Amino acid sequence: MSVLFSRQCEYALQAVMYLALKPEREMTSIKELTKKPGYKAAAG
């Protein structure tokens, strides 16, 4: 088994997918993104 993406990259891709599926011009806060299942805030 090999790792294709780092954990941070996985979180970023998940966030991009989430945003891509939202209606155009709908605002999304960082708090909203990090509260979704499977998302974690990036560690500084």
Secondary structure, 3 states (H helix, E strand, C coil): CCCCCCHHHHHHHHHHHHHHHCCCCCCCCHHHHHHCCCCCCCCC
